Amino acid sequence: MITKPDHQQLDPAKPVYILAIETSCDETSVAIVENGKIIRSNVVSSQIETHQRYGGVVPEVASRKHVESITWMLQEAVENAGIQLGDLSAIAVTQGPGLVGALLVGVVAAKALALSLGLPLIGVHHIAGHIYANQLVHELEYPLIALVVSGGHTELVHMEAPGRFRIIGRTRDDAAGEAYDKVARAMGLPYPGGPHVDRLAAAAEHEITMPRAWLEADSYDFSFSGLKSAVLNVVNQSKMRGEALQTAQISKGFQESVIDVLVEKAARAVREYGAKQLLLAGGVAANKGLRGRLAERAEQLGVPLLVPPLSLCTDNAAMIAAAAFLKWDKQEFSQLDLKAEPLLKLEEW
C-alpha cells in the first residue's frame, strides 16, 4: 500500500539521500544514492562461490547468507558514502520479484531502519531497478524500449514516461540467463555459466547451428526451452558417440540463436513504438556478444543504445535507489506493513 504523508517537507536545496537494500537473490547489496543519480556508495557481497558447489542458487542458503551480511553492509555503505544516518531522506528496498526468503531479509532490515530513523519507506520493483540503472549514467528520453535480460527475466518493456511500464513481450518458459546456465552445466562449465559461454562463443571460428524460436509473426514474446533442448541433444549425441565435446562451437551456435532473437525483436519494437532510446538491462547485459550486436543494430536504426557499466548490470542496490527516486519525487511511500512479493508485477508498481 502507498501513502502520501502530509508531514513530509521538501527542501529543493537539500540533497535527497536514499539508502537502498537489495536481497532478491544471491547478492546482498546496500547503496546510498544522491538525487537519484549520484552514487555515494554501492556495496555488493556476492554469493557465487557459495552456490557454485551446487551448480545454482539454493534459496535457503541464499537467505542465510543475507542474514549474516546485511548488518555490516549497512554500516559499510554509510561509512563509504561519507554521510550520517541523520542525513538520509528515505529507505528503499527490493519488494519483489525474487526468492521470498531472500526478499524478506531485506524488507525486514529496511522496515527496522525506516522505523528507527523516522524515515519514509519505499518498496521497489526489482526490474524497475535494472531499467533505471541506466539513469545512473545516462539521461533517459521517452518514449523508450527497454530489453531486460537476466537469469530470471527476459522482457521487452515500452515506457511512454518515467515510471510507466508496459510489458510488450516476455519469455514463455526459460529466461535467457537461465538457459545460459543450464546449457553451460550440460557442457560441464562452472556456475554461473553465462560468462563462460560468452567467452567460448567469441573464441570459436565456426558454430554448430541451432534453431531460432521466432514464435508468431507479430509476437514480442521469447522462448528458449526448445533451444536448450537442441543443445542438450547435441551434447548427448557427442557423448554417446564418444566424441570430444565441441564446447566452443556449441556455445557460439547457442549464443548466436539467443542474440538473433533478442536483437531483432528489440529492433522491431523500437520501430513500431517510435522509441527515442533502446535500453539494455539485467545481468545478461554484461554479455559482450549481445552488447556488440545490439549496438550495431541500434546504430542502423538511428537510436542510441544505453547500457549500464558492468558493475551496474548485475544485482546491486544503487539501481534500486535510482528507481526509488521515482516514488520519492511523487512522495509515494510504502507503509510499514510492506510485504515481500516474489511475484510482484512491474506494470502495477
Secondary structure, DSSP 8 states (H G I E B T S, - for coil): -EE--TT----TTS--EEEEEE-SSSEEEEEEEETTTEEEEEEEEE-HHHHHTTTS--HHHHHHHHHHHHHHHHHHHHHHHT--GGG--EEEEEEESS-HHHHHHHHHHHHHHHHHHT--EEEEEHHHHHHHGGGGTS---SSEEEEEE-SS-EEEEEESSTT--EEEEEBSSS-HHHHHHHHHHHTT--SS-HHHHHHHHHH-SS---------STT---B--HHHHHHHHHHHHHHHHHT----HHHHHHHHHHHHHHHHHHHHHHHHHHHT-SEEEEESGGGG-HHHHHHHHHHHHHHT--EE---GGGTSS-HHHHHHHHHHHHHTT-EE-TT----TT--GGG-
